Amino acid sequence: MKFKRLKDLREDHDKCQKDIASILGISQQYYSEYEKGNRTITVPHLITLAKYYNTSIDYIVGLTEVPNQKNKHIS
């Protein structure tokens, strides 16, 4: 599955694929496959990217248009 926001977020932060791949501990080629939608991104990598970009996984995968929603906890 292709998530366009992977590339958009990377470019918005002025990073190259190699930079993000290094953060994830993978090769640039492997990360490139994520952006192209040729490889399914793992949940641990989604979590790492959400923390790095200070956004939610929902935003990265396109489930919300709000990049920085506060977590709502049920009391």
N, CA, C, O and CB atoms as a CASP TS submission, in Angstrom:
PFRMAT TS
TARGET T0000
AUTHOR 0000-0000-0000
METHOD Language model
MODEL 1
PARENT N/A
ATOM      1  N   MET     1       0.836  -1.171   0.000  1.00  0.00           N
ATOM      2  CA  MET     1       0.000   0.000   0.000  1.00  0.00           C
ATOM      3  C   MET     1       0.888   1.243   0.000  1.00  0.00           C
ATOM      4  O   MET     1       1.871   1.309   0.738  1.00  0.00           O
ATOM      5  CB  MET     1      -0.955  -0.007   1.212  1.00  0.00           C
ATOM      6  N   LYS     2       0.545   2.211  -0.814  1.00  0.00           N
ATOM      7  CA  LYS     2       1.341   3.425  -0.930  1.00  0.00           C
ATOM      8  C   LYS     2       0.751   4.522  -0.057  1.00  0.00           C
ATOM      9  O   LYS     2      -0.444   4.811  -0.121  1.00  0.00           O
ATOM     10  CB  LYS     2       1.421   3.888  -2.393  1.00  0.00           C
ATOM     11  N   PHE     3       1.601   5.127   0.757  1.00  0.00           N
ATOM     12  CA  PHE     3       1.195   6.239   1.594  1.00  0.00           C
ATOM     13  C   PHE     3       1.951   7.474   1.115  1.00  0.00           C
ATOM     14  O   PHE     3       3.125   7.657   1.436  1.00  0.00           O
ATOM     15  CB  PHE     3       1.469   5.948   3.112  1.00  0.00           C
ATOM     16  N   LYS     4       1.266   8.321   0.341  1.00  0.00           N
ATOM     17  CA  LYS     4       1.880   9.507  -0.252  1.00  0.00           C
ATOM     18  C   LYS     4       2.518  10.417   0.797  1.00  0.00           C
ATOM     19  O   LYS     4       3.499  11.109   0.522  1.00  0.00           O
ATOM     20  CB  LYS     4       0.845  10.286  -1.041  1.00  0.00           C
ATOM     21  N   ARG     5       1.959  10.405   1.975  1.00  0.00           N
ATOM     22  CA  ARG     5       2.472  11.306   3.007  1.00  0.00           C
ATOM     23  C   ARG     5       3.875  10.941   3.474  1.00  0.00           C
ATOM     24  O   ARG     5       4.568  11.791   4.034  1.00  0.00           O
ATOM     25  CB  ARG     5       1.541  11.310   4.187  1.00  0.00           C
ATOM     26  N   LEU     6       4.310   9.711   3.263  1.00  0.00           N
ATOM     27  CA  LEU     6       5.694   9.371   3.617  1.00  0.00           C
ATOM     28  C   LEU     6       6.654  10.299   2.884  1.00  0.00           C
ATOM     29  O   LEU     6       7.562  10.871   3.488  1.00  0.00           O
ATOM     30  CB  LEU     6       6.006   7.887   3.277  1.00  0.00           C
ATOM     31  N   LYS     7       6.451  10.439   1.606  1.00  0.00           N
ATOM     32  CA  LYS     7       7.319  11.299   0.796  1.00  0.00           C
ATOM     33  C   LYS     7       7.084  12.776   1.141  1.00  0.00           C
ATOM     34  O   LYS     7       8.033  13.549   1.272  1.00  0.00           O
ATOM     35  CB  LYS     7       7.068  11.053  -0.715  1.00  0.00           C
ATOM     36  N   ASP     8       5.815  13.155   1.285  1.00  0.00           N
ATOM     37  CA  ASP     8       5.500  14.555   1.595  1.00  0.00           C
ATOM     38  C   ASP     8       6.131  14.994   2.912  1.00  0.00           C
ATOM     39  O   ASP     8       6.734  16.064   2.985  1.00  0.00           O
ATOM     40  CB  ASP     8       3.984  14.756   1.653  1.00  0.00           C
ATOM     41  N   LEU     9       5.995  14.174   3.951  1.00  0.00           N
ATOM     42  CA  LEU     9       6.584  14.517   5.245  1.00  0.00           C
ATOM     43  C   LEU     9       8.102  14.602   5.156  1.00  0.00           C
ATOM     44  O   LEU     9       8.714  15.514   5.712  1.00  0.00           O
ATOM     45  CB  LEU     9       6.179  13.490   6.301  1.00  0.00           C
ATOM     46  N   ARG    10       8.698  13.660   4.465  1.00  0.00           N
ATOM     47  CA  ARG    10      10.165  13.669   4.312  1.00  0.00           C
ATOM     48  C   ARG    10      10.614  14.945   3.621  1.00  0.00           C
ATOM     49  O   ARG    10      11.553  15.602   4.070  1.00  0.00           O
ATOM     50  CB  ARG    10      10.646  12.433   3.512  1.00  0.00           C
ATOM     51  N   GLU    11       9.950  15.294   2.534  1.00  0.00           N
ATOM     52  CA  GLU    11      10.333  16.495   1.788  1.00  0.00           C
ATOM     53  C   GLU    11      10.047  17.767   2.582  1.00  0.00           C
ATOM     54  O   GLU    11      10.819  18.723   2.516  1.00  0.00           O
ATOM     55  CB  GLU    11       9.598  16.541   0.450  1.00  0.00           C
ATOM     56  N   ASP    12       8.940  17.788   3.333  1.00  0.00           N
ATOM     57  CA  ASP    12       8.619  18.949   4.166  1.00  0.00           C
ATOM     58  C   ASP    12       9.681  19.195   5.238  1.00  0.00           C
ATOM     59  O   ASP    12       9.863  20.324   5.692  1.00  0.00           O
ATOM     60  CB  ASP    12       7.256  18.760   4.824  1.00  0.00           C
ATOM     61  N   HIS    13      10.374  18.142   5.635  1.00  0.00           N
ATOM     62  CA  HIS    13      11.437  18.259   6.639  1.00  0.00           C
ATOM     63  C   HIS    13      12.825  18.342   5.998  1.00  0.00           C
ATOM     64  O   HIS    13      13.842  18.225   6.681  1.00  0.00           O
ATOM     65  CB  HIS    13      11.382  17.072   7.599  1.00  0.00           C
ATOM     66  N   ASP    14      12.852  18.545   4.680  1.00  0.00           N
ATOM     67  CA  ASP    14      14.111  18.697   3.937  1.00  0.00           C
ATOM     68  C   ASP    14      15.081  17.546   4.178  1.00  0.00           C
ATOM     69  O   ASP    14      16.276  17.751   4.387  1.00  0.00           O
ATOM     70  CB  ASP    14      14.779  20.002   4.316  1.00  0.00           C
ATOM     71  N   LYS    15      14.541  16.335   4.143  1.00  0.00           N
ATOM     72  CA  LYS    15      15.353  15.133   4.317  1.00  0.00           C
ATOM     73  C   LYS    15      15.368  14.323   3.029  1.00  0.00           C
ATOM     74  O   LYS    15      14.425  14.375   2.238  1.00  0.00           O
ATOM     75  CB  LYS    15      14.823  14.277   5.486  1.00  0.00           C
ATOM     76  N   CYS    16      16.433  13.584   2.830  1.00  0.00           N
ATOM     77  CA  CYS    16      16.497  12.671   1.703  1.00  0.00           C
ATOM     78  C   CYS    16      16.145  11.271   2.203  1.00  0.00           C
ATOM     79  O   CYS    16      16.112  11.024   3.409  1.00  0.00           O
ATOM     80  CB  CYS    16      17.909  12.697   1.034  1.00  0.00           C
ATOM     81  N   GLN    17      15.888  10.374   1.286  1.00  0.00           N
ATOM     82  CA  GLN    17      15.513   9.017   1.665  1.00  0.00           C
ATOM     83  C   GLN    17      16.584   8.369   2.540  1.00  0.00           C
ATOM     84  O   GLN    17      16.268   7.625   3.469  1.00  0.00           O
ATOM     85  CB  GLN    17      15.268   8.168   0.419  1.00  0.00           C
ATOM     86  N   LYS    18      17.831   8.650   2.243  1.00  0.00           N
ATOM     87  CA  LYS    18      18.929   8.074   3.018  1.00  0.00           C
ATOM     88  C   LYS    18      18.860   8.503   4.482  1.00  0.00           C
ATOM     89  O   LYS    18      19.143   7.702   5.373  1.00  0.00           O
ATOM     90  CB  LYS    18      20.275   8.483   2.416  1.00  0.00           C
ATOM     91  N   ASP    19      18.484   9.768   4.742  1.00  0.00           N
ATOM     92  CA  ASP    19      18.353  10.261   6.110  1.00  0.00           C
ATOM     93  C   ASP    19      17.294   9.480   6.883  1.00  0.00           C
ATOM     94  O   ASP    19      17.525   9.051   8.014  1.00  0.00           O
ATOM     95  CB  ASP    19      18.006  11.749   6.106  1.00  0.00           C
ATOM     96  N   ILE    20      16.132   9.300   6.260  1.00  0.00           N
ATOM     97  CA  ILE    20      15.024   8.605   6.931  1.00  0.00           C
ATOM     98  C   ILE    20      15.354   7.124   7.079  1.00  0.00           C
ATOM     99  O   ILE    20      15.052   6.514   8.105  1.00  0.00           O
ATOM    100  CB  ILE    20      13.697   8.786   6.144  1.00  0.00           C
ATOM    101  N   ALA    21      15.964   6.557   6.066  1.00  0.00           N
ATOM    102  CA  ALA    21      16.368   5.147   6.153  1.00  0.00           C
ATOM    103  C   ALA    21      17.315   4.932   7.326  1.00  0.00           C
ATOM    104  O   ALA    21      17.220   3.923   8.023  1.00  0.00           O
ATOM    105  CB  ALA    21      17.037   4.691   4.841  1.00  0.00           C
ATOM    106  N   SER    22      18.222   5.870   7.545  1.00  0.00           N
ATOM    107  CA  SER    22      19.163   5.775   8.655  1.00  0.00           C
ATOM    108  C   SER    22      18.433   5.797   9.998  1.00  0.00           C
ATOM    109  O   SER    22      18.783   5.046  10.909  1.00  0.00           O
ATOM    110  CB  SER    22      20.181   6.919   8.587  1.00  0.00           C
ATOM    111  N   ILE    23      17.434   6.644  10.118  1.00  0.00           N
ATOM    112  CA  ILE    23      16.630   6.717  11.340  1.00  0.00           C
ATOM    113  C   ILE    23      15.942   5.383  11.604  1.00  0.00           C
ATOM    114  O   ILE    23      15.828   4.949  12.750  1.00  0.00           O
ATOM    115  CB  ILE    23      15.584   7.845  11.238  1.00  0.00           C
ATOM    116  N   LEU    24      15.486   4.739  10.537  1.00  0.00           N
ATOM    117  CA  LEU    24      14.779   3.467  10.660  1.00  0.00           C
ATOM    118  C   LEU    24      15.723   2.265  10.742  1.00  0.00           C
ATOM    119  O   LEU    24      15.296   1.157  11.067  1.00  0.00           O
ATOM    120  CB  LEU    24      13.841   3.293   9.489  1.00  0.00           C
ATOM    121  N   GLY    25      16.991   2.484  10.452  1.00  0.00           N
ATOM    122  CA  GLY    25      17.959   1.390  10.491  1.00  0.00           C
ATOM    123  C   GLY    25      17.850   0.451   9.298  1.00  0.00           C
ATOM    124  O   GLY    25      18.105  -0.748   9.407  1.00  0.00           O
ATOM    125  N   ILE    26      17.466   1.018   8.156  1.00  0.00           N
ATOM    126  CA  ILE    26      17.322   0.236   6.929  1.00  0.00           C
ATOM    127  C   ILE    26      18.080   0.938   5.806  1.00  0.00           C
ATOM    128  O   ILE    26      18.558   2.059   5.984  1.00  0.00           O
ATOM    129  CB  ILE    26      15.815   0.048   6.553  1.00  0.00           C
ATOM    130  N   SER    27      18.190   0.287   4.660  1.00  0.00           N
ATOM    131  CA  SER    27      18.878   0.897   3.522  1.00  0.00           C
ATOM    132  C   SER    27      17.966   1.907   2.816  1.00  0.00           C
ATOM    133  O   SER    27      16.742   1.861   2.943  1.00  0.00           O
ATOM    134  CB  SER    27      19.344  -0.190   2.527  1.00  0.00           C
ATOM    135  N   GLN    28      18.584   2.798   2.085  1.00  0.00           N
ATOM    136  CA  GLN    28      17.818   3.775   1.301  1.00  0.00           C
ATOM    137  C   GLN    28      16.932   3.062   0.301  1.00  0.00           C
ATOM    138  O   GLN    28      15.799   3.485   0.072  1.00  0.00           O
ATOM    139  CB  GLN    28      18.757   4.758   0.572  1.00  0.00           C
ATOM    140  N   GLN    29      17.423   1.988  -0.300  1.00  0.00           N
ATOM    141  CA  GLN    29      16.640   1.241  -1.284  1.00  0.00           C
ATOM    142  C   GLN    29      15.399   0.627  -0.640  1.00  0.00           C
ATOM    143  O   GLN    29      14.319   0.625  -1.230  1.00  0.00           O
ATOM    144  CB  GLN    29      17.498   0.143  -1.931  1.00  0.00           C
ATOM    145  N   TYR    30      15.565   0.110   0.562  1.00  0.00           N
ATOM    146  CA  TYR    30      14.442  -0.494   1.288  1.00  0.00           C
ATOM    147  C   TYR    30      13.399   0.578   1.598  1.00  0.00           C
ATOM    148  O   TYR    30      12.203   0.363   1.402  1.00  0.00           O
ATOM    149  CB  TYR    30      14.932  -1.179   2.603  1.00  0.00           C
ATOM    150  N   TYR    31      13.858   1.738   2.086  1.00  0.00           N
ATOM    151  CA  TYR    31      12.930   2.830   2.384  1.00  0.00           C
ATOM    152  C   TYR    31      12.229   3.302   1.118  1.00  0.00           C
ATOM    153  O   TYR    31      11.035   3.602   1.151  1.00  0.00           O
ATOM    154  CB  TYR    31      13.670   4.001   3.046  1.00  0.00           C
ATOM    155  N   SER    32      12.940   3.372   0.021  1.00  0.00           N
ATOM    156  CA  SER    32      12.355   3.782  -1.251  1.00  0.00           C
ATOM    157  C   SER    32      11.171   2.895  -1.624  1.00  0.00           C
ATOM    158  O   SER    32      10.185   3.367  -2.189  1.00  0.00           O
ATOM    159  CB  SER    32      13.411   3.744  -2.358  1.00  0.00           C
ATOM    160  N   GLU    33      11.275   1.630  -1.309  1.00  0.00           N
ATOM    161  CA  GLU    33      10.177   0.690  -1.587  1.00  0.00           C
ATOM    162  C   GLU    33       8.938   1.045  -0.765  1.00  0.00           C
ATOM    163  O   GLU    33       7.816   0.841  -1.228  1.00  0.00           O
ATOM    164  CB  GLU    33      10.615  -0.763  -1.285  1.00  0.00           C
ATOM    165  N   TYR    34       9.124   1.569   0.439  1.00  0.00           N
ATOM    166  CA  TYR    34       7.991   2.045   1.239  1.00  0.00           C
ATOM    167  C   TYR    34       7.284   3.189   0.515  1.00  0.00           C
ATOM    168  O   TYR    34       6.063   3.175   0.363  1.00  0.00           O
ATOM    169  CB  TYR    34       8.464   2.504   2.644  1.00  0.00           C
ATOM    170  N   GLU    35       8.057   4.173   0.072  1.00  0.00           N
ATOM    171  CA  GLU    35       7.464   5.338  -0.588  1.00  0.00           C
ATOM    172  C   GLU    35       6.763   4.967  -1.891  1.00  0.00           C
ATOM    173  O   GLU    35       5.734   5.552  -2.231  1.00  0.00           O
ATOM    174  CB  GLU    35       8.534   6.379  -0.862  1.00  0.00           C
ATOM    175  N   LYS    36       7.304   4.019  -2.607  1.00  0.00           N
ATOM    176  CA  LYS    36       6.698   3.588  -3.877  1.00  0.00           C
ATOM    177  C   LYS    36       5.467   2.714  -3.673  1.00  0.00           C
ATOM    178  O   LYS    36       4.674   2.525  -4.595  1.00  0.00           O
ATOM    179  CB  LYS    36       7.716   2.833  -4.708  1.00  0.00           C
ATOM    180  N   GLY    37       5.311   2.185  -2.468  1.00  0.00           N
ATOM    181  CA  GLY    37       4.199   1.283  -2.195  1.00  0.00           C
ATOM    182  C   GLY    37       4.491  -0.145  -2.600  1.00  0.00           C
ATOM    183  O   GLY    37       3.579  -0.969  -2.675  1.00  0.00           O
ATOM    184  N   ASN    38       5.756  -0.450  -2.864  1.00  0.00           N
ATOM    185  CA  ASN    38       6.151  -1.807  -3.259  1.00  0.00           C
ATOM    186  C   ASN    38       6.435  -2.707  -2.065  1.00  0.00           C
ATOM    187  O   ASN    38       6.581  -3.920  -2.215  1.00  0.00           O
ATOM    188  CB  ASN    38       7.373  -1.751  -4.145  1.00  0.00           C
ATOM    189  N   ARG    39       6.511  -2.115  -0.890  1.00  0.00           N
ATOM    190  CA  ARG    39       6.788  -2.867   0.333  1.00  0.00           C
ATOM    191  C   ARG    39       5.873  -2.299   1.413  1.00  0.00           C
ATOM    192  O   ARG    39       5.688  -1.086   1.505  1.00  0.00           O
ATOM    193  CB  ARG    39       8.318  -2.775   0.753  1.00  0.00           C
ATOM    194  N   THR    40       5.306  -3.177   2.222  1.00  0.00           N
ATOM    195  CA  THR    40       4.431  -2.746   3.309  1.00  0.00           C
ATOM    196  C   THR    40       5.275  -2.270   4.480  1.00  0.00           C
ATOM    197  O   THR    40       6.137  -2.995   4.978  1.00  0.00           O
ATOM    198  CB  THR    40       3.484  -3.890   3.749  1.00  0.00           C
ATOM    199  N   ILE    41       5.017  -1.045   4.911  1.00  0.00           N
ATOM    200  CA  ILE    41       5.780  -0.488   6.027  1.00  0.00           C
ATOM    201  C   ILE    41       5.346  -1.174   7.321  1.00  0.00           C
ATOM    202  O   ILE    41       4.161  -1.424   7.541  1.00  0.00           O
ATOM    203  CB  ILE    41       5.582   1.056   6.125  1.00  0.00           C
ATOM    204  N   THR    42       6.312  -1.468   8.157  1.00  0.00           N
ATOM    205  CA  THR    42       6.023  -2.174   9.402  1.00  0.00           C
ATOM    206  C   THR    42       5.478  -1.210  10.453  1.00  0.00           C
ATOM    207  O   THR    42       5.720  -0.004  10.391  1.00  0.00           O
ATOM    208  CB  THR    42       7.286  -2.878   9.927  1.00  0.00           C
ATOM    209  N   VAL    43       4.749  -1.749  11.404  1.00  0.00           N
ATOM    210  CA  VAL    43       4.203  -0.932  12.491  1.00  0.00           C
ATOM    211  C   VAL    43       5.326  -0.258  13.290  1.00  0.00           C
ATOM    212  O   VAL    43       5.218   0.931  13.591  1.00  0.00           O
ATOM    213  CB  VAL    43       3.334  -1.798  13.425  1.00  0.00           C
ATOM    214  N   PRO    44       6.395  -0.976  13.641  1.00  0.00           N
ATOM    215  CA  PRO    44       7.475  -0.274  14.365  1.00  0.00           C
ATOM    216  C   PRO    44       8.053   0.905  13.573  1.00  0.00           C
ATOM    217  O   PRO    44       8.399   1.927  14.165  1.00  0.00           O
ATOM    218  CB  PRO    44       8.597  -1.255  14.698  1.00  0.00           C
ATOM    219  N   HIS    45       8.159   0.780  12.269  1.00  0.00           N
ATOM    220  CA  HIS    45       8.662   1.894  11.465  1.00  0.00           C
ATOM    221  C   HIS    45       7.658   3.033  11.422  1.00  0.00           C
ATOM    222  O   HIS    45       8.050   4.200  11.449  1.00  0.00           O
ATOM    223  CB  HIS    45       8.985   1.428  10.045  1.00  0.00           C
ATOM    224  N   LEU    46       6.361   2.715  11.357  1.00  0.00           N
ATOM    225  CA  LEU    46       5.337   3.766  11.408  1.00  0.00           C
ATOM    226  C   LEU    46       5.410   4.525  12.729  1.00  0.00           C
ATOM    227  O   LEU    46       5.301   5.751  12.750  1.00  0.00           O
ATOM    228  CB  LEU    46       3.931   3.162  11.220  1.00  0.00           C
ATOM    229  N   ILE    47       5.591   3.808  13.817  1.00  0.00           N
ATOM    230  CA  ILE    47       5.692   4.447  15.134  1.00  0.00           C
ATOM    231  C   ILE    47       6.905   5.363  15.184  1.00  0.00           C
ATOM    232  O   ILE    47       6.811   6.497  15.654  1.00  0.00           O
ATOM    233  CB  ILE    47       5.778   3.385  16.252  1.00  0.00           C
ATOM    234  N   THR    48       8.030   4.883  14.708  1.00  0.00           N
ATOM    235  CA  THR    48       9.254   5.692  14.688  1.00  0.00           C
ATOM    236  C   THR    48       9.059   6.960  13.872  1.00  0.00           C
ATOM    237  O   THR    48       9.470   8.041  14.296  1.00  0.00           O
ATOM    238  CB  THR    48      10.424   4.881  14.122  1.00  0.00           C
ATOM    239  N   LEU    49       8.432   6.837  12.696  1.00  0.00           N
ATOM    240  CA  LEU    49       8.215   8.009  11.847  1.00  0.00           C
ATOM    241  C   LEU    49       7.215   8.977  12.460  1.00  0.00           C
ATOM    242  O   LEU    49       7.398  10.191  12.370  1.00  0.00           O
ATOM    243  CB  LEU    49       7.735   7.578  10.473  1.00  0.00           C
ATOM    244  N   ALA    50       6.170   8.464  13.076  1.00  0.00           N
ATOM    245  CA  ALA    50       5.182   9.334  13.724  1.00  0.00           C
ATOM    246  C   ALA    50       5.851  10.151  14.832  1.00  0.00           C
ATOM    247  O   ALA    50       5.587  11.345  14.971  1.00  0.00           O
ATOM    248  CB  ALA    50       4.006   8.496  14.304  1.00  0.00           C
ATOM    249  N   LYS    51       6.708   9.514  15.609  1.00  0.00           N
ATOM    250  CA  LYS    51       7.430  10.228  16.663  1.00  0.00           C
ATOM    251  C   LYS    51       8.404  11.242  16.063  1.00  0.00           C
ATOM    252  O   LYS    51       8.494  12.377  16.530  1.00  0.00           O
ATOM    253  CB  LYS    51       8.186   9.234  17.565  1.00  0.00           C
ATOM    254  N   TYR    52       9.122  10.829  15.035  1.00  0.00           N
ATOM    255  CA  TYR    52      10.112  11.712  14.409  1.00  0.00           C
ATOM    256  C   TYR    52       9.443  12.956  13.821  1.00  0.00           C
ATOM    257  O   TYR    52       9.931  14.072  13.999  1.00  0.00           O
ATOM    258  CB  TYR    52      10.885  10.957  13.309  1.00  0.00           C
ATOM    259  N   TYR    53       8.331  12.760  13.125  1.00  0.00           N
ATOM    260  CA  TYR    53       7.636  13.872  12.476  1.00  0.00           C
ATOM    261  C   TYR    53       6.646  14.578  13.409  1.00  0.00           C
ATOM    262  O   TYR    53       6.010  15.558  13.019  1.00  0.00           O
ATOM    263  CB  TYR    53       6.905  13.370  11.249  1.00  0.00           C
ATOM    264  N   ASN    54       6.520  14.076  14.643  1.00  0.00           N
ATOM    265  CA  ASN    54       5.583  14.646  15.618  1.00  0.00           C
ATOM    266  C   ASN    54       4.158  14.690  15.055  1.00  0.00           C
ATOM    267  O   ASN    54       3.488  15.722  15.080  1.00  0.00           O
ATOM    268  CB  ASN    54       6.034  16.064  16.027  1.00  0.00           C
ATOM    269  N   THR    55       3.730  13.556  14.556  1.00  0.00           N
ATOM    270  CA  THR    55       2.386  13.428  13.994  1.00  0.00           C
ATOM    271  C   THR    55       1.828  12.071  14.397  1.00  0.00           C
ATOM    272  O   THR    55       2.455  11.334  15.157  1.00  0.00           O
ATOM    273  CB  THR    55       2.399  13.591  12.435  1.00  0.00           C
ATOM    274  N   SER    56       0.661  11.749  13.890  1.00  0.00           N
ATOM    275  CA  SER    56       0.051  10.462  14.228  1.00  0.00           C
ATOM    276  C   SER    56       0.227   9.472  13.080  1.00  0.00           C
ATOM    277  O   SER    56       0.434   9.852  11.927  1.00  0.00           O
ATOM    278  CB  SER    56      -1.447  10.640  14.558  1.00  0.00           C
ATOM    279  N   ILE    57       0.141   8.214  13.427  1.00  0.00           N
ATOM    280  CA  ILE    57       0.140   7.181  12.395  1.00  0.00           C
ATOM    281  C   ILE    57      -1.075   7.365  11.506  1.00  0.00           C
ATOM    282  O   ILE    57      -0.994   7.161  10.294  1.00  0.00           O
ATOM    283  CB  ILE    57       0.151   5.765  13.021  1.00  0.00           C
ATOM    284  N   ASP    58      -2.202   7.748  12.094  1.00  0.00           N
ATOM    285  CA  ASP    58      -3.419   7.988  11.304  1.00  0.00           C
ATOM    286  C   ASP    58      -3.161   9.027  10.212  1.00  0.00           C
ATOM    287  O   ASP    58      -3.641   8.877   9.089  1.00  0.00           O
ATOM    288  CB  ASP    58      -4.576   8.454  12.218  1.00  0.00           C
ATOM    289  N   TYR    59      -2.410  10.075  10.534  1.00  0.00           N
ATOM    290  CA  TYR    59      -2.101  11.088   9.528  1.00  0.00           C
ATOM    291  C   TYR    59      -1.192  10.514   8.443  1.00  0.00           C
ATOM    292  O   TYR    59      -1.421  10.742   7.256  1.00  0.00           O
ATOM    293  CB  TYR    59      -1.441  12.311  10.184  1.00  0.00           C
ATOM    294  N   ILE    60      -0.181   9.784   8.840  1.00  0.00           N
ATOM    295  CA  ILE    60       0.749   9.207   7.864  1.00  0.00           C
ATOM    296  C   ILE    60       0.026   8.305   6.870  1.00  0.00           C
ATOM    297  O   ILE    60       0.318   8.334   5.674  1.00  0.00           O
ATOM    298  CB  ILE    60       1.847   8.417   8.579  1.00  0.00           C
ATOM    299  N   VAL    61      -0.919   7.502   7.364  1.00  0.00           N
ATOM    300  CA  VAL    61      -1.595   6.540   6.482  1.00  0.00           C
ATOM    301  C   VAL    61      -2.854   7.105   5.837  1.00  0.00           C
ATOM    302  O   VAL    61      -3.531   6.406   5.083  1.00  0.00           O
ATOM    303  CB  VAL    61      -1.951   5.295   7.258  1.00  0.00           C
ATOM    304  N   GLY    62      -3.174   8.367   6.127  1.00  0.00           N
ATOM    305  CA  GLY    62      -4.290   9.015   5.444  1.00  0.00           C
ATOM    306  C   GLY    62      -5.658   8.828   6.076  1.00  0.00           C
ATOM    307  O   GLY    62      -6.674   9.044   5.416  1.00  0.00           O
ATOM    308  N   LEU    63      -5.703   8.429   7.343  1.00  0.00           N
ATOM    309  CA  LEU    63      -6.996   8.255   8.017  1.00  0.00           C
ATOM    310  C   LEU    63      -7.531   9.557   8.596  1.00  0.00           C
ATOM    311  O   LEU    63      -8.703   9.644   8.964  1.00  0.00           O
ATOM    312  CB  LEU    63      -6.870   7.225   9.122  1.00  0.00           C
ATOM    313  N   THR    64      -6.673  10.567   8.677  1.00  0.00           N
ATOM    314  CA  THR    64      -7.088  11.888   9.143  1.00  0.00           C
ATOM    315  C   THR    64      -6.336  12.942   8.345  1.00  0.00           C
ATOM    316  O   THR    64      -5.255  12.693   7.811  1.00  0.00           O
ATOM    317  CB  THR    64      -6.829  12.056  10.672  1.00  0.00           C
ATOM    318  N   GLU    65      -6.928  14.111   8.280  1.00  0.00           N
ATOM    319  CA  GLU    65      -6.281  15.243   7.617  1.00  0.00           C
ATOM    320  C   GLU    65      -5.583  16.150   8.628  1.00  0.00           C
ATOM    321  O   GLU    65      -4.919  17.116   8.252  1.00  0.00           O
ATOM    322  CB  GLU    65      -7.309  16.046   6.813  1.00  0.00           C
ATOM    323  N   VAL    66      -5.737  15.833   9.906  1.00  0.00           N
ATOM    324  CA  VAL    66      -5.172  16.652  10.980  1.00  0.00           C
ATOM    325  C   VAL    66      -3.821  16.062  11.378  1.00  0.00           C
ATOM    326  O   VAL    66      -3.763  14.963  11.930  1.00  0.00           O
ATOM    327  CB  VAL    66      -6.141  16.723  12.215  1.00  0.00           C
ATOM    328  N   PRO    67      -2.736  16.786  11.101  1.00  0.00           N
ATOM    329  CA  PRO    67      -1.418  16.207  11.348  1.00  0.00           C
ATOM    330  C   PRO    67      -1.045  16.036  12.813  1.00  0.00           C
ATOM    331  O   PRO    67      -0.289  15.122  13.142  1.00  0.00           O
ATOM    332  CB  PRO    67      -0.401  17.042  10.701  1.00  0.00           C
ATOM    333  N   ASN    68      -1.549  16.881  13.699  1.00  0.00           N
ATOM    334  CA  ASN    68      -1.113  16.837  15.094  1.00  0.00           C
ATOM    335  C   ASN    68      -2.275  16.773  16.053  1.00  0.00           C
ATOM    336  O   ASN    68      -2.472  17.692  16.849  1.00  0.00           O
ATOM    337  CB  ASN    68      -0.265  18.034  15.413  1.00  0.00           C
ATOM    338  N   GLN    69      -3.048  15.708  15.995  1.00  0.00           N
ATOM    339  CA  GLN    69      -4.153  15.537  16.937  1.00  0.00           C
ATOM    340  C   GLN    69      -3.611  15.126  18.294  1.00  0.00           C
ATOM    341  O   GLN    69      -2.679  14.328  18.392  1.00  0.00           O
ATOM    342  CB  GLN    69      -5.163  14.489  16.420  1.00  0.00           C
ATOM    343  N   LYS    70      -4.201  15.678  19.327  1.00  0.00           N
ATOM    344  CA  LYS    70      -3.855  15.264  20.689  1.00  0.00           C
ATOM    345  C   LYS    70      -4.545  13.929  20.954  1.00  0.00           C
ATOM    346  O   LYS    70      -5.679  13.710  20.527  1.00  0.00           O
ATOM    347  CB  LYS    70      -4.282  16.352  21.755  1.00  0.00           C
ATOM    348  N   ASN    71      -3.856  13.046  21.660  1.00  0.00           N
ATOM    349  CA  ASN    71      -4.469  11.771  22.039  1.00  0.00           C
ATOM    350  C   ASN    71      -5.556  12.021  23.065  1.00  0.00           C
ATOM    351  O   ASN    71      -5.372  12.793  24.006  1.00  0.00           O
ATOM    352  CB  ASN    71      -3.413  10.787  22.597  1.00  0.00           C
ATOM    353  N   LYS    72      -6.676  11.371  22.878  1.00  0.00           N
ATOM    354  CA  LYS    72      -7.783  11.492  23.816  1.00  0.00           C
ATOM    355  C   LYS    72      -7.889  10.177  24.580  1.00  0.00           C
ATOM    356  O   LYS    72      -8.063   9.108  23.995  1.00  0.00           O
ATOM    357  CB  LYS    72      -9.128  11.837  23.079  1.00  0.00           C
ATOM    358  N   HIS    73      -7.780  10.283  25.886  1.00  0.00           N
ATOM    359  CA  HIS    73      -7.832   9.096  26.721  1.00  0.00           C
ATOM    360  C   HIS    73      -9.215   8.981  27.339  1.00  0.00           C
ATOM    361  O   HIS    73      -9.818   9.974  27.746  1.00  0.00           O
ATOM    362  CB  HIS    73      -6.743   9.137  27.814  1.00  0.00           C
ATOM    363  N   ILE    74      -9.695   7.768  27.400  1.00  0.00           N
ATOM    364  CA  ILE    74     -10.977   7.504  28.034  1.00  0.00           C
ATOM    365  C   ILE    74     -10.743   7.317  29.521  1.00  0.00           C
ATOM    366  O   ILE    74      -9.903   6.516  29.931  1.00  0.00           O
ATOM    367  CB  ILE    74     -11.671   6.256  27.415  1.00  0.00           C
ATOM    368  N   SER    75     -11.480   8.054  30.319  1.00  0.00           N
ATOM    369  CA  SER    75     -11.305   7.974  31.786  1.00  0.00           C
ATOM    370  C   SER    75     -12.160   6.875  32.363  1.00  0.00           C
ATOM    371  O   SER    75     -12.148   6.656  33.575  1.00  0.00           O
ATOM    372  CB  SER    75     -11.656   9.312  32.458  1.00  0.00           C
TER
END
